[in-house]
Amino acid sequence: MKKFIALMLCLVILCMTTITVYANSIQPCSNNVNSAEVSFNITTSGKATVTCRYYGKSGVTQSAEIETKVQKKFGLIWITVDNGSWTDTSTATNFSRSHSVQLSKTGTYRAHVEFTISGTGGSDDKITKNVERTYG
């Protein structure tokens, strides 16, 4: 009976054990693109630069629309800064483009980027990336 209780206790503990998974190591399966990336940097003088790239699938990726916004955090909400919004389109298999905006105030900012990538691999891939940085 003691062995049975010990075995049951071990099973309960094993079932309650948590496994840590890091989001950066998880890659969603995409129909038309291999990967999409965003880098966001702010210089000490307040120049914010967003670089968006995607790496498509040869013979599959046909077009892309990339909507980019530089946003400032106000409490719990994000507000797009003046001149901080762009839309790029491409028919290339691989794409990379940078945009910059001058920030006027210190604070927490993010690059909010929405990729919509179309192709012959199936329904459009809709990928959203957010990268935060602090200025000041």
C-alpha positions as CSV (number, residue, x, y, z in Angstrom):
1,M,0.0,0.0,0.0
2,K,2.9,2.4,0.8
3,K,4.4,1.7,-2.6
4,F,1.1,2.5,-4.3
5,I,0.7,5.8,-2.4
6,A,4.3,6.7,-3.2
7,L,3.8,5.9,-6.9
8,M,0.6,7.9,-7.1
9,L,2.3,10.9,-5.3
10,C,5.1,10.7,-7.9
11,L,2.6,10.7,-10.8
12,V,0.8,13.7,-9.3
13,I,4.0,15.6,-8.9
14,L,5.1,14.7,-12.4
15,C,1.8,15.9,-13.8
16,M,2.1,19.2,-12.0
17,T,5.6,20.0,-13.2
18,T,5.7,23.0,-15.5
19,I,7.7,23.1,-18.7
20,T,9.2,26.5,-19.7
21,V,8.9,27.3,-23.4
22,Y,10.4,30.5,-24.8
23,A,8.3,32.3,-27.4
24,N,11.4,33.2,-29.5
25,S,12.0,29.5,-30.1
26,I,8.5,29.0,-31.5
27,Q,8.1,29.6,-35.2
28,P,4.5,29.5,-36.6
29,C,4.0,27.5,-39.8
30,S,3.5,29.8,-42.8
31,N,2.1,29.2,-46.2
32,N,3.9,31.8,-48.3
33,V,7.0,33.0,-46.3
34,N,9.9,31.5,-44.4
35,S,10.3,34.2,-41.9
36,A,9.6,37.9,-41.1
37,E,11.8,40.1,-38.9
38,V,11.7,43.6,-37.4
39,S,14.5,45.6,-35.9
40,F,13.9,48.8,-34.0
41,N,16.6,51.2,-32.7
42,I,16.5,54.7,-31.2
43,T,19.7,56.8,-31.1
44,T,20.6,59.0,-28.2
45,S,19.4,62.0,-30.3
46,G,15.9,60.4,-30.7
47,K,16.1,59.1,-34.3
48,A,14.0,56.0,-34.4
49,T,14.7,53.5,-37.3
50,V,12.6,50.5,-38.1
51,T,13.9,47.8,-40.5
52,C,11.4,45.3,-41.8
53,R,12.4,42.2,-43.7
54,Y,10.9,39.0,-44.9
55,Y,12.4,35.9,-46.5
56,G,9.9,34.4,-48.9
57,K,9.7,31.0,-50.5
58,S,11.0,30.8,-54.0
59,G,8.3,30.1,-56.5
60,V,5.6,30.6,-53.8
61,T,5.8,34.2,-52.4
62,Q,4.0,36.5,-54.8
63,S,3.4,39.8,-53.0
64,A,3.5,41.5,-49.6
65,E,2.1,44.5,-47.8
66,I,4.0,45.7,-44.7
67,E,2.3,48.3,-42.5
68,T,4.7,49.9,-40.0
69,K,3.9,52.2,-37.1
70,V,6.1,53.8,-34.5
71,Q,4.0,54.3,-31.4
72,K,4.5,55.9,-28.0
73,K,3.1,54.4,-24.9
74,F,0.6,56.5,-22.9
75,G,-0.5,54.6,-19.8
76,L,-2.0,51.4,-21.3
77,I,-2.5,52.6,-24.9
78,W,-0.1,53.1,-27.8
79,I,-0.4,56.2,-30.0
80,T,1.2,56.5,-33.4
81,V,3.7,59.4,-33.5
82,D,3.6,62.1,-36.1
83,N,5.0,60.9,-39.4
84,G,5.5,57.5,-37.9
85,S,3.4,55.4,-40.2
86,W,4.3,53.7,-43.5
87,T,3.0,51.1,-45.9
88,D,5.4,49.2,-48.2
89,T,4.4,46.8,-50.9
90,S,6.6,44.3,-52.7
91,T,6.5,41.5,-55.3
92,A,10.0,40.3,-54.4
93,T,10.7,36.9,-52.9
94,N,12.9,38.6,-50.2
95,F,12.5,42.1,-48.9
96,S,14.2,44.6,-46.6
97,R,13.4,48.3,-46.0
98,S,14.2,50.9,-43.3
99,H,12.2,54.0,-42.3
100,S,13.1,56.6,-39.7
101,V,11.3,59.2,-37.7
102,Q,12.6,61.9,-35.3
103,L,11.1,61.5,-31.8
104,S,10.3,64.6,-29.8
105,K,9.9,63.3,-26.3
106,T,11.4,60.6,-24.1
107,G,9.4,57.5,-23.2
108,T,8.6,54.0,-24.2
109,Y,8.1,53.4,-27.9
110,R,7.4,50.4,-30.1
111,A,7.6,49.4,-33.7
112,H,4.3,47.8,-34.6
113,V,4.5,45.9,-37.9
114,E,1.9,43.9,-39.7
115,F,3.0,41.7,-42.6
116,T,0.5,40.3,-45.1
117,I,2.2,38.0,-47.5
118,S,0.4,36.3,-50.4
119,G,1.4,33.5,-52.6
120,T,0.6,30.1,-54.1
121,G,1.2,28.3,-50.8
122,G,-2.3,28.9,-49.4
123,S,-4.1,31.6,-47.5
124,D,-2.3,34.9,-46.8
125,D,0.2,34.9,-44.0
126,K,-0.7,37.6,-41.5
127,I,2.2,38.2,-39.1
128,T,2.3,40.9,-36.4
129,K,5.6,41.9,-34.7
130,N,6.0,44.4,-31.9
131,V,9.5,45.6,-30.7
132,E,9.8,48.0,-27.8
133,R,12.5,50.4,-26.9
134,T,13.0,53.2,-24.4
135,Y,14.2,56.6,-25.4
136,G,15.7,58.9,-22.7
